[in-house]
Amino acid sequence: MLLKRPQARFKRFARDVTTHTPFMNMLFLLIFLWLTFSTVLYLVESGVQDGVITTYGEALYWGIAAFSTAGIADTPATSTGQMIGGIWIVLGSMLFFGTIVATVTSYFMRPMQRPAKRIIDTIEYNLEQLEDLTVEELDLLKETVDSLIEHVERLKERPSKSE
């Protein structure tokens, strides 16, 4: 029983990250650009005498080392390769770290962006300010709460998917 709970939490976390954050879109973009820049760099550098990037595998490794800021011992031999590499270092680093920041921010901000949470917070605020509300505001609050109650009752009447 102890193992199922953390696994369930992790599955929910993974599902939330993949469906409610930009992680997957950014990851696919990063992979696409990494493969593209590595291919172009390989094509530019592969025929150069004394070049350090002689295989596609080396170009792929160079591309990962460049965007992850792991550091690179070898630089491209041609000026075109250096320009392509420089663009990739800046663009890839922005995407790599931007993906991390955007995913974490989206994940932790998500509860605050839920419409139901905003509705409940608004109703709670209005109930706290009950004495200061006008008759029109009280009528609007009553209509909103009545609509919410009707909606919940309709949801309860629906057959559940497990039945």
N, C-alpha and C positions, 0 to 999 in steps of 0.2 A: 504494500500500500504506500509506503514511503517513496518508492521509486516512481510510481505512477503520477504523483502530484507534481514533482519537478518536471517530468517529461511533458505533462499536460500544459504546464505553465510555459515551458520552452516552445511547444508547438503553437500555443496561442500567441506568444511573443513573435515567433517567426512569421506566422500568418498576418499579424498586425503590421509588422515591418514590411512585408512584401505587398500587402494590399493597400495600406494607408499612408505610405511614405513614398518618396521618389526613388527609393533605393534601386529597384529593379530597372527602371528606365535609365537611371544614371549609370548603373553597372553595365547595361548593354551598350550604351553610348561610349563608355570608357573602353570596353573591350573592342568595339568596332574601330574606334580611333587608334587604339594601341596597335591593332593588326594592320590598319592602313598605314600609319606612320612607320611601323617596322618594315613593312613591305617596300615602301618608297625608299627608306633609308638603305635597305638591303640592295635594291636596284641601283641606287646611286653609288654605293660603296663597294659592291661586289667585284667590279672589274678593275679597281684601283690597285696598282702595285704598292706594296707595303701598307695596305689598308688593314685595319684591325677587325672590321666586320666583314668576314668572308663567307659566312653561312647564314641562312635564314634564322637558325636557332640563336646565333649570336645577336642578330638584329632584334629578335624577340626579347632576349635577356636584356639587351641594352635598353629597349623600350620600357621594360618594367623597372629596371634600376633607375632610369631617368625620371619617370613620373612619380615614383615612390620616394624620391630623394635619398635613395640608399647610397648614392655616390657611385661614380663610374671611374675606373682607372683609365680607360681608353676613350679617346674622343674620335669622332669621324675624321677621316683624312682629307676629305674635300671640303671646300667652303660651302658648297650646296648641301652636303651632308651635315655640316655644322649648323647651317641655318635651319634645316629641317629638324635637327635634333634640338636646337634652342627653342623653336616654336613648340615642339612636343613637350619639352621639359616644363615650360610655362603652362601650356594648355592642359597637359596631363596632370600636373600637380594641382591645378585649380579644380579639375574634375574629381580627382581622387579625394582631396581633403574636403572639397565642397560636398561630395556625396556623403561623407561621414557626418559633417556638420548638419546638412539638410535632413538626413535620416534621423539623427538624434533629436534635433529640434522638432521635427514633425511628429515623432513618436511621443515625446513628452508634452507637446502642445495639444495633441489630439483630444484629450479629455475636455479641455477648455473650449474646444470648437464644436462639440456636440450640440446640436440644436436642442435636444431634450434638456441638457444641463442648463443651457441659457434660459429656456422656458421656466424651468423649476426655480432657477435663481431669481428671475424676474417676478414670479409669483410670490416667492418668499420675501423679496424686497417689498413688494406692494403690501403684503400682509403685515409686515413690520411698520409700514407707513400708513396703516389703515385710517388713522384719525385725520391724516392730512389730505386724503384723497377726496376729490370732488365726487358728486353724485354720478357724473358721466364716467369718470374713471372707475368708480365702483361697479357700474353697469358693465363696462368693458371687461373688467376683471372677472365678474360673474359669468359673462358669456364665454370668456376664454377657459375658465375652469370647467364650466358645463360642457364645452366642446371637447376638452381633454378627457373628461370622465366618459362621455359618449364614445370617444375613440377607443379608450381602454376597454370598455364593455364590449365593443365590436370585436376587438382583438381576442378577448377571452372567449367569445362565442365561436370563433373559427376553430375547426379541428386542427390539432397539432400535427406536424409532419410524422411524428413517431407512432401515431395511432393508425 
